């Protein structure tokens, strides 16, 4: 019976490559035993694929007509996904800071216009509206940064189950 492997794992990518090029060929390419290679594709085993063997297998896979570099591509997706999670707070803070800078700049410009002698009601209302928008952007930035502080201080939320 075939063992179920999570889709975005090195073990699954290796299993695919071994299935396409054959375990005997993979053993020749890497200089490893077939049983050892099978163990590497088993997520419940402690053995792990070395980067050197991953390179050899991906290159052989491609050289024999395979599409792409499955192990390398899986590794890349894992890193990208982990980076997106790890740096999500920085991206969120950057986004709200851009909005805060824009709204604050517009509020300052409108306030300077409102401070000029002879400013009419429309100019004053524009300044008020821009200040309210800057205040809203400030509140959003404060909330975003507070949440980031909490996540760093308290750690990730507990997983159910």
C-alpha distance (Angstrom), angle and dihedral (degrees) to the residues before:
residue distance angle dihedral
X1 . . .
X2 3.79 . .
X3 3.78 114.7 .
X4 3.79 115.3 -123.2
X5 3.80 110.9 -117.4
X6 3.78 126.8 -166.9
X7 3.82 108.9 -106.0
X8 3.80 101.3 -124.0
X9 3.79 100.6 48.5
X10 3.78 136.5 109.9
X11 3.81 88.3 -124.1
X12 3.80 91.3 57.8
X13 3.82 93.0 46.6
X14 3.80 90.6 48.2
X15 3.80 91.0 48.4
X16 3.80 88.7 53.6
X17 3.81 93.1 49.0
X18 3.81 91.9 46.9
X19 3.79 89.3 50.5
X20 3.80 92.4 50.9
X21 3.81 100.5 43.9
X22 3.81 98.2 28.3
X23 3.78 129.4 -113.1
X24 3.83 94.2 -101.7
X25 3.81 92.5 53.9
X26 3.81 90.4 45.5
X27 3.81 89.1 52.7
X28 3.82 90.2 52.3
X29 3.81 93.0 46.3
X30 3.80 94.3 50.2
X31 3.80 100.9 29.9
X32 3.81 88.4 -126.3
X33 3.77 130.0 125.2
X34 3.80 120.8 -98.4
X35 3.82 92.0 -122.1
X36 3.79 90.5 52.3
X37 3.82 91.3 50.7
X38 3.79 90.6 49.6
X39 3.81 89.1 51.3
X40 3.81 90.0 52.2
X41 3.79 90.3 58.9
X42 3.81 92.1 51.3
X43 3.82 110.0 92.7
X44 3.81 90.6 -158.5
X45 3.81 93.3 60.6
X46 3.79 123.7 84.1
X47 3.82 95.6 -133.1
X48 3.81 114.2 105.0
X49 3.78 131.7 -161.9
X50 3.80 114.1 -106.2
X51 3.78 119.4 -130.1
X52 3.81 89.4 -120.6
X53 3.80 92.3 56.4
X54 3.81 91.5 43.5
X55 3.80 89.9 55.6
X56 3.82 92.6 47.7
X57 3.80 92.4 48.8
X58 3.81 95.4 45.7
X59 3.82 91.9 47.9
X60 3.81 92.1 48.2
X61 3.80 90.7 46.4
X62 3.80 90.2 54.3
X63 3.83 94.2 41.7
X64 3.80 90.7 55.9
X65 3.79 94.8 52.7
X66 3.77 101.3 -84.7
X67 3.78 118.3 145.6
X68 3.79 116.0 -112.5
X69 3.78 128.5 -31.3
X70 3.82 104.4 -67.1
X71 3.81 98.4 -172.1
X72 3.80 94.4 44.7
X73 3.81 91.9 44.9
X74 3.80 91.2 50.0
X75 3.80 91.1 49.0
X76 3.81 89.2 50.8
X77 3.79 92.5 50.7
X78 3.80 91.2 49.0
X79 3.82 91.7 51.3
X80 3.82 92.9 45.1
X81 3.80 92.0 48.8
X82 3.80 92.6 47.3
X83 3.81 91.3 46.8
X84 3.79 91.5 51.3
X85 3.80 89.7 54.1
X86 3.79 95.1 41.6
X87 3.79 95.9 47.5
X88 3.81 98.4 35.4
X89 3.80 92.1 107.6
X90 3.81 92.3 53.0
X91 3.80 90.8 50.2
X92 3.81 91.7 48.1
X93 3.80 92.1 48.1
X94 3.79 89.8 48.7
X95 3.80 92.0 51.5
X96 3.81 95.2 49.1
X97 3.80 90.6 44.3
X98 3.80 90.9 55.4
X99 3.80 89.3 52.2
X100 3.81 91.4 45.1
X101 3.81 92.0 51.6
X102 3.81 91.5 48.8
X103 3.80 95.1 47.0
X104 3.81 93.5 42.7
X105 3.79 91.5 50.5
X106 3.79 91.7 49.8
X107 3.82 90.3 47.3
X108 3.80 91.7 51.2
X109 3.79 92.9 48.3
X110 3.81 91.8 47.8
X111 3.82 91.0 46.6
X112 3.80 91.3 51.8
X113 3.80 89.0 50.8
X114 3.82 89.9 48.9
X115 3.81 90.6 51.5
X116 3.79 92.6 59.0
X117 3.80 117.8 105.5
X118 3.79 111.0 -96.8
X119 3.83 96.0 22.0
X120 3.78 108.5 166.5
X121 3.81 129.1 -137.4
X122 3.81 92.6 -96.6
X123 3.83 91.0 55.7
X124 3.81 91.3 48.3
X125 3.82 91.7 47.8
X126 3.80 89.8 49.5
X127 3.81 89.8 52.5
X128 3.80 90.7 49.2
X129 3.81 92.5 48.7
X130 3.82 91.7 48.7
X131 3.81 91.6 48.0
X132 3.81 90.2 51.1
X133 3.80 90.1 50.7
X134 3.82 90.4 48.9
X135 3.80 89.4 49.4
X136 3.81 90.3 51.6
X137 3.82 90.4 48.9
X138 3.81 89.3 49.5
X139 3.81 91.2 51.7
X140 3.79 90.9 49.8
X141 3.81 91.2 49.4
X142 3.80 91.6 48.4
X143 3.81 91.6 50.4
X144 3.81 92.6 47.2
X145 3.80 93.3 50.0
X146 3.82 92.5 44.5
X147 3.80 89.4 53.7
X148 3.81 90.6 50.0
X149 3.80 90.5 50.2
X150 3.82 90.2 50.4
X151 3.80 92.8 49.8
X152 3.80 91.4 50.2
X153 3.79 94.3 43.6
X154 3.82 98.0 41.1
X155 3.81 100.5 29.9
X156 3.79 126.2 -133.4
X157 3.81 119.1 -33.8
X158 3.79 115.7 -90.1
X159 3.79 115.1 -95.2
X160 3.82 114.5 -118.7
X161 3.77 119.0 -113.0
